[in-house]
């Protein structure tokens, strides 16, 4: 692959400046489709950002920015693993029994599946994903002497389209296509203190609106009918719908930070949130039969708060403790089972921590311990009779954890950064579940242990040229897959670790040359699961193999 990056800083007037940046990345990918459709998991990504800052006078500052990004990718980073999971496990055996899918779609030899093979997949349908993002911000700040009035505005537009092989095989059975557009607007007006007294404060109001459109369909082709006895017309819709949604939000808040003395600060804050959600599902079609339109509306409100203390034990050691609450709004079901809403989830979080500077501030260590109590946790569940997934509220969850981070400048040019995290999660009191096997399970995608280590060394090698070498290591423990998987064998992603290294030289004029090796040991590990729905086999999303190369960078412009 290759990439290009550039930026330009330019003064427009004595009080106005402009910054323009742009980039382009291309990656060839490492997975090849050896089926009829061909293709790879290659990707092209490009974007640009323009920002302008102006100060018309000493009191007023205005800042605006707009950015655009576009990504086009081929295959997903997944290979077939031979495991039927989720809806696949429930649907595919039925289709096999009806003679619609072949019982021996894949050879019995496990060598065609991951982990025995990790760089090929066989599909008949071309796969692609296209994503476009536009982000714009406009901020105004005015100094009132006793405080500052700040007005923050934001706009985000996302568009997404994709096509994937529905049956996950080289047979011409089906494809899934999806289009999505989402727009988000927000505005916040706040008044904040100037920091000259013992009491720092900020208060304000917030409003937002989000609008979304989804057009999703799964098409069943008849080209494979002679082979499998399928007599369904070409292009029959297995399952498809158009969904329009909107969410309006509003909030008011105040935060206080009071310095009792030179060592002790008291923190307090409160926020009122209100959300209103509306969803309309139209053009619902299943095997050529149109279903009635469905609509749903719900609203939600909550008051969240925060209390805390910070205390300086000495000039080099600070401690803190906080208690805070939070919530995630409920919503309206998009599944075809009903248009009923699900409730918001609420969380209470407790945290204690400390940060210490060591060795004459050549090093620092941060330690934090936390406990979180969840109520009405939103989880993904499935109606086994209708084979439809939807969102529901579980009873609760408990989280206990700790994090240790440190940074040390061992000598001139030699530094070390490390981090270790422990996170114990448990889902409990599942509402009305009886002997639900998910009771007591960890929360999805929450590894118990994580760790990282980076060692960096730099030193002058000739005049204004500096050499450098960096080695980094990460570890992520096993993770619970999801709350839908019925078979015990696929409930966890195995733990993995990874080692990267890079070295090179850089000049004071902005050029840089480096050689790099990513995934030095060439380990292939699972990072996710790719489930298309009605499929002959599941897929595992795998990590890239070892990659190495040389990168040249030249910066133009000056900060």
N, C-alpha and C positions, 0 to 999 in steps of 0.2 A: 504494500500500500504506500501511499504518499499523502502529504498534507501541506497546505500553504496557509500562512497567517500574516496579517499585516495591520498596522494601525497608523493613524495620523492625528497629531495634536496640533491645533492651530489657533492662535488668538485672532478674533475677528475685530474687536475694538479693545479699548483699555479695560473694559469691565465685562467683556463677553468672550467666551472660549468655546471651541468646538473639538470634539473627538470622534473620529470615524475608525471603525475596525471591521475586518472581514476575514473569513476563513473558508477553506475547502478541504475536506478529508475524503480519501478513497481507501477502502479496504477490500481486498480480493476475497476474503473469507477462507474458510478451511473445510467446509462441508459441500460435497458435490452431489447433485441429483443425477443418479445413473439411470433413472427411468425415462420414459418417452419425452417428458417436458424439458429435461435438462435444467441447467441453471446452477447457481451457487448461492451461498449466504453472503454475497457481497453487499457493500453499502456505500452510497455516496451521500455526503452531508455537507451543506454549505450554509452560510449565513452572514449577516452584516448588522452592525449596530451604530446608530448615530445619536449623540447626546450633545446638548447645548446648555451651558451654565452662564447666567448673566446676573450681575449685581447693579441694577440701575442707580442705587444709592446705598448708603451705609446701613440702612434698616431693611432693605428688601433684597431677597435672593429668589431667583426663579430657575428651576432646573427641569428640563424635559428630555426624554429619551424614547427611541423607538428601535425595535430589533425585529429581525426576520430570520427564521431558520427553516430549512427544508431537508428532509431525510428520505431517501429512497433505498429500500433494501429488498433483497431477493428472498431466499429461503430463511426460515427461522433457524436459530442455532440449536436444532434438535435432531436426534437420530432415533429410529425405532428401537424400542426395548422389549417388545413382546408382552408387556404387562397390560391387562385390561383393567382400567380403574375408573371410578366415578360412574358417569352415565354410560360410558363404554361398556363397563362390566355388566350393566343391567340390560342394555339394548342389544349389543352384538349377538349374544347367545340366542336371543329371540329371533333375530333376523336369520341366523344360521339354521335354526330349527324350521323356519318357514321356507328355507331354500333360497332366500334372497341374497345371502352372503355365503361364500365358499368356506367350508370348515377347514380346508387346508390352504388358505390363502397364502400363507407363507410356509417355506420349508420347515420341517421339524428341526433341522440343524440350527442350534442356537447361535452359530457363528454369524448369522445375518443380523443379530441384534447387539445392542450395546450391553456389556462393555467389550465384547469380542471385536466389534467394529465400531468406530467412532468418527468416521469422516465421510460416510456416504449414506444416502437415503434414496429410495426408489419411488417416484411419484409421477403420475400421468398429467397432473394439472400444474401449470405455471403458478408459482407463488410470488407474491410481492406485498410490500407494505409501503405506503407513502404518508408522510406526516409533514404538516406545515404549521408553524407557530408564529404568531405575531404578538408582541408585547409592547405596550406603550405606557409611559408614566409621565405625570406632570405634577410637580411639587412647588409650592409657594411657601416661603417663610418670611414673616415680618416681625421685627424687633419692637416690642411695646415698652421697653425699658424694664418694667417689673416682670415681664414674661415674654414669651414668643408665641405668635399665632402661626400654626402650621396647617396647611391644607394639602393632603396627599390624594392623588387620583391614579387609578390603574385600569388598564384594559388588557384582556388576554383573549386571543382567538386561536382555537385549535381545530384543525381539520385532519381527519384520519380516514384512510381507505385501505382495504386489504383484500386479498384473495388467497385462500389456502385450500389444499386438497383435503376434502372432508373425510374420505375413507382412509387416508394416510397409507395408500398403497399404489402400485402401478396400474391397478384396474380402473377403467373409466366408469366410476360409479357416482361420484358426487364432488361438488365443490361448495365452499362457503365464501360468500362475499359480504363485506360490511362497509358502510360509510358512516362517518360521525362528524358532526360539527358542534363545537361548544364555544360560547362567548361568555365572558365574565367581566362585569363592571364593578368597581368599588370606589368609594370616596370616604375620606375620614377628615374631620376637622377637630383639631386638638389645641389646647392651650397648655403650655408647659413653662415651669419656672425657669429662671435664669441661673440658678445654682449659687446665688450669693448668700443665702441664709442657711440655717440649720435644716429647714424643711424644703426638700425637693418634691415637686408634685407635677402631675400631668392629668388632665381630664379632657374628655372629648366624646364625640358621637361618630357612628360608623353606619354605612348603608352599602348594600351590595345587591346585585341581580345576576343570576346565571341562567342562561338559556341553552338547551341542548336538543339536538336532532340526531336520531339513530335510524338508519335504514339497513336492516340486516336480513339476509336470506340465505337459505341453504338449498341448492339445486340438486336434483337427482337426475342423472343422465340415463338414457336408455341404450347407449351404445354397447354396454356390456350385457344386455339382455340375453342374447343367445347363449352366452357362457353360463349365466347364473339363473336363467329362467325368469328374469325380470321383464315384465311387460308394462312398464310405466313410461308414458310419453317423454321424449327428450325435453328437459327443462322444467319438469314438474317440481314445484316448490315443496320441499319436505317441511320446512318451518321457516317462516319469515314474517316480519312486521316492521312498521314504522312507528317510532316513539318520539313524541315531543314532550319536553319537560322544562320546568322553570322553577327557580328557587329565589325567593326574596329574603334578605336578611337585614337586620338592624340591631344596633348595640349602642350602649352608653357605658362609660367606664371612668374610673378615677383610681390613680395609683399614688401612694405616699411613701416617702423615704425620709425618716426623721433621725438626725444625728443627736442622740442623747448626750454624748460627750465625744471625745476624740477617739474612743475605742468602740463604742456601742452604737449601732443603728437599728432602728425598728422599721420594718417594711409592712405595708398593708395595701390591699387593692380589692376592688369589687367591680363586677361587670354584669350587665344585664343583656341577654341575647334573645332575639326573637327570629324565628325562621318560618316561612310559609312555602310549601312545596306542592306542585301540581304536575300530574303526569297524564298524558293521553296516548293510548295505544290504538293505532288504526291499521287497516290492511293486514290484519292477522290472517295468515294462510297456512294450512297444514295439509299436505298431499292434495293440493288443488281445491280444498274446501275453505271458504272464507268464514271467519268467526266474527261475532259482533265486536264493535269497538268497545274498549273499556277505558274508564277514566278514574282517577283517584286524586284526592287532595288531603293534605294534613298540615297542621301547624304545630309548632313546638316553641317553648320558651324555657329559659333557665337562668339562674343567678349563680355565677361562679365567683370565688374569692380566693385571696392569697394572704397569708400571714408569715412573717419571717423575722429573723434576727441575724445580724452579722456582728462578730466581735473580733477585734484584733488582739491576739494574745501577746504579740510583740510586733516590732517593725517588719519582721519577716514571716510571721505566721498569722493567717486569717482563718476564721471559722464561720460557719453559717448553719442555719436550720430553717426549713420552710415547711409549711403545710398549705396545700393548694387543692382546689377542685377544678374539674373540667368536664366538658360534655361534648358528645357528637350527636348532631341532630338525627332524628328518626327519618323515615322516608316512606315512599309508596312502593308496593311490590310491582316489579316489572314482569314477574312470572305470570303465566297464564292461569295459575291456580286461583287467583283472586286479585282484587285491587286493594285489599286491606293494607293498612300502614303497619310499619314496625316502629317500636318506641326508640327514643334516644337512649344512648348509653352514658353512664356517669362514672366519674373516677375521682377518688380522693388520693392524693399523693403526699408522702412524707419523705423528707430528704435531709440528711446531715452530711456536712462535708468540711474539708479544710484544704488550704493551699499553703505550702511552705516554700520559701526561698532558701537555698542551701549554698554552702561553699562560696560565700561572698557574692551571692546572686549569680553564680555560674551554673546553677541548676535549680530546678523547681519540681515539686511533686504535688499532685492533687489527688485527694482521696474522697470518694463520695459513697454513701450507702443510702438505699431508698427502699420504700415499700409502697405499693399501689394496690388499692382496693377498687375493683370494677363492679358495677351493678348493671344488669340488663345488657350484657355483652352482645353485640351484634355478630352473629356467626352465619356462615353459609350452610344451608341444609338442603335436603332433597326429598321431594314427595315420590316415594318408590312406586306408587300406583300409577302416577301420571308421568314419571320420569322427568320431572321439572325441578330445577334448582331455584332457590329463593333465599331471602334473608329473614332471619328470625332472631329473637332475643333469648339468650341463655340466661341462667341465673346470675352467675358472677364469676370473677376470676381474681386470684391473688398473685402478686408479683413481688419477689424479694430479690434485691440485687446490689452489686457494688462495682465501682469502677476505680481503677488506679492508673494515673497517667503521669509521665515524667519527661523532662527534657534537661539534658546536661551538656555543657560545653566542656569537654574533657581536657582539651588543649587547644592551642591555636589551630583552627581549621578542622578540628575533629569534634563532631557532635553526635549525640545519641538521643533518639526519641522512642518511647515505648508506651504501650497501653495494654491493660488486662481488664476484661469485663466478665462478671458473673451475673447470670440472669435466670432465676428459677421461677417459672410460671406454671399455674395450675388452673384449669377450668373446673368449676364446681357448681353444685346446686342448679343443674340444668332444669329449666322450668318444665314441669309435667312430663319428664322424660322417663321416669321409672328407672329401669336398669340400663340406662343409656351407656354404651361402651365408651363414649367420649368423656364421661365423668372422670375427673382426675387427670386428664391428658394435658400436656403443655399446650400453650397457645401456638397457632401456626407460625412458622417462619421465625421463631424466637430461639436461637441457639443458647445453650446453657453457658458455654464458654467462648470467648473471643480473645484474640491477642494480636498484637502487632509490634514490630521492631524495625527501626530504620537507623542505619549508621551512615553518616555523611562525612567525607574528608575532602578538604580543599586546600590547595597551596599554590603559590606562584611558581611557574616553571620557566618563564622567560619574559622579561620586561613587563608589559601590561597583559600578558597571557596567563590565565589561571587554569590549572588542572583540577579535576574533580572525579570522585568515584562515590557511588551510592549503592548500598545494598539494602533491600527491604524484605521483610517476612511478614506474612499474615496467617492467622489460624482462625477457622470458624468451626464450631462444634456441630454435632448432628442436629437437624431441625425436624420438627413435626411438619408433615406435608400439608394437610388440610383436614377439615372436619367432615369431608365427604367420602374419603377413601374407605371402602369396606374391608379390604384385605390387609392383614397385619404386616405382610412382607414389604409393602410400599409406603408405610406410614412415615418413615424417616428418610431424610437425605443424609447420607454418611458425612462425617466430618472430613475436612480437607485443610491442607495448608499449601502455601505457595511462596516461592522465592524468586525475586527479580534482582537484576543488577544492571547498572549503567555506568559508563566512564567516558570522559572526554576532556576537551579544552574549550575555553571561552575567552573572547577578547573584550576589552573595554569599549570598543566601537560598536558592540551589539551583535557580533557573530558568535555562533556556538556550534561545535561539532561533537557528537556523542555517538558511541556504540552502545547498543543495549541488547539484553537478553531477558525476555519475559517468560515466566514459567520455566525456569532453568532446568528442572528435573523432568519436564515434559509430562507432567501428571494430567490425566483427564478425569474430571470429577463432575458430578451432577449439581447443577445450580437451580433446577426447576423442572416442572413437568408441563408438557404441551399437549392438551387434550382438546381435540377438535369436535368431539361429539360422537356421531355414528361412525365408528372407525373399526378397522380390522385389527389394529394394535395401537397401544399407547406410544408416546415418545418421551424421551428424557432430553432436557435442555442441558447441553454439556459445555464445559469451559473450552476456550481456545487452546490449541496445543502450544508447544514452545514456539516463540517468535523471536527473531533476532534481526538486527539491521543497523543501519547508520542513518542518523538524522542530522541535517544541517538547518540551522535557524539563523536568520538575519533580521534584526529589528530596524525599522526605518521610522524616523521621527524621534522626537525627544519629549520626555515627560516635563 
